[in-house]
Amino acid sequence: MKLREMVEKYPQTNYWNDSCDVNELRSAIENGAVGATTNPVIVYQVLKSNILEWENEIKNSIQLYPQKTEDEIAWEIIGKLGIKASELLLSKFEETNGQKGRISFQVNAKYDRDTNKIIEHAQQLNSLIPNAQIKAPTSKAGIAAFEELTYQGVSINATVSYTVSQAIAVAEAVERGLKRREAEGKDTTMMSPVCTIMAGRLDDYLKKVVNEQGIMLDPDVLEWAGVAVSKKVYQIFKERGYRTKMLIAAYRNHLHWSQLIGGDLIHTIPYSWQVKYNNSSIEVKDTIAVPVETRIMEQLLSLEEFHKAYEEKGLKEDEFHHYGAYLTTINQFLEGYDSLVALIRKYRINF
């Protein structure tokens, strides 16, 4: 099993199951996974795939609390899904003093431009379980929320993030929050903030841009964009001593895994990709510091949208939520949430 081999050879390189499906999570844990994550799309897919198991929970909630809205019931079910999955990770959380064994809950994507609403919803989700990690979009509002939540003792997971400038803004916000806690003598030892780089989604976006603009590149170049950004973020985090870990997400090829092994970081891998990686013949070796080929970098840097992702000051904070990859993902999250609410509605209208 390649992922088991990775965590045994490089214990600093962790991996999570990119879903709260308990059957997938059990299998992933057997292969070395030490965390899990969710988002609205994932929750909807898990619920739909396991609807017979969760149907009575939905019906009972509707019967017991007929005044509840569809949204309230949806978040109640999200909480229950996460709580059930979190139990499988709790022993690892306790064993590692909070550094592993966490599950990420994602705040409502509708709040991505409202710092106060992000904070309020994050506090609610964080109160559900001891091993929670709270995801919120890396918008300007999200950056402000990350500092305040960190100060309050919440371990954050900055998501909807693709760029070096977003990652630095997250890490700096976390440092401010940690320093505020420490200045007041509050404990930070159990906190484990992370910043997600959605590597494959950056690749997806640049492929769309190149297609729309009629740009011709070597066939493999756009498979490396997310890898290049991730390697740069990792280097910066280590050089500056940030206490935020980089987390890699959105797998589209083996490079998103095989070229980011050996570092003190986290991979959050969908179960289908875990199977592919485990069944592959790819050599498991330390690649995090291996630079992307000059030929590839020269072609990537010819793209303005890649420049925005790769340069430290490629985007200003108030531009984060306008970046094309951000807009695509946040819309998908909103659509996933709408699908979840629609599923609840089908049951609710019968009562």
FENWO-V326816 format. One record per pair of residues at least 24 apart in sequence whose C-alpha atoms are under 7 Angstrom apart, sorted by sequence separation. I is the first residue (numbers start at 1). J is the second residue. If there is no record, write none. Layout:
BEGIN
i:j
I:J
I:J
END
This chain:
BEGIN
i:j
133:157
135:159
150:174
202:226
261:285
262:286
7:32
21:46
112:137
170:195
261:286
262:287
263:288
113:139
115:141
119:145
143:169
147:173
151:177
200:226
261:287
262:288
4:31
105:132
112:139
114:141
115:142
118:145
143:170
146:173
147:174
150:177
151:178
199:226
260:287
261:288
3:31
4:32
103:131
104:132
105:133
106:134
107:135
113:141
138:166
146:174
150:178
167:195
199:227
259:287
260:288
102:131
103:132
104:133
105:134
106:135
107:136
112:141
115:144
147:176
148:177
151:180
227:256
259:288
101:131
102:132
103:133
104:134
105:135
106:136
112:142
115:145
119:149
143:173
147:177
151:181
102:133
104:135
197:230
43:78
161:196
162:197
155:191
157:193
158:194
159:195
161:197
162:198
155:192
156:193
157:194
158:195
159:196
161:198
162:199
93:131
155:193
156:194
157:195
158:196
160:198
157:196
162:202
90:131
83:129
195:244
199:248
201:250
194:244
195:245
196:246
197:247
198:248
199:249
200:250
193:244
194:245
195:246
196:247
197:248
198:249
199:250
200:251
193:245
194:246
195:247
196:248
197:249
198:250
199:251
200:252
194:247
196:249
35:89
34:89
199:256
231:288
20:81
20:82
22:85
21:85
228:292
20:85
35:100
164:229
34:100
35:101
36:102
37:103
38:104
39:105
163:229
167:233
34:101
35:102
36:103
37:104
38:105
39:106
35:103
36:104
37:105
38:106
164:233
171:242
171:244
221:296
225:300
221:300
229:310
217:299
99:190
98:190
99:191
97:190
98:191
99:192
98:192
205:324
205:325
202:325
201:325
164:309
163:309
164:310
165:311
162:309
163:310
164:311
165:312
164:312
165:313
165:314
165:315
160:326
160:329
140:317
139:317
140:318
140:320
139:320
139:321
109:330
109:333
109:334
24:271
13:261
13:262
13:263
18:268
12:263
13:264
14:265
15:266
16:267
17:268
18:269
19:270
10:262
12:264
13:265
14:266
15:267
16:268
17:269
18:270
12:265
13:266
14:267
15:268
16:269
17:270
18:271
17:271
74:340
74:341
71:341
74:344
70:341
70:344
2:277
3:278
70:345
2:278
1:278
6:284
2:284
62:348
59:347
41:333
44:336
40:333
41:336
44:339
40:336
41:337
44:340
40:337
END
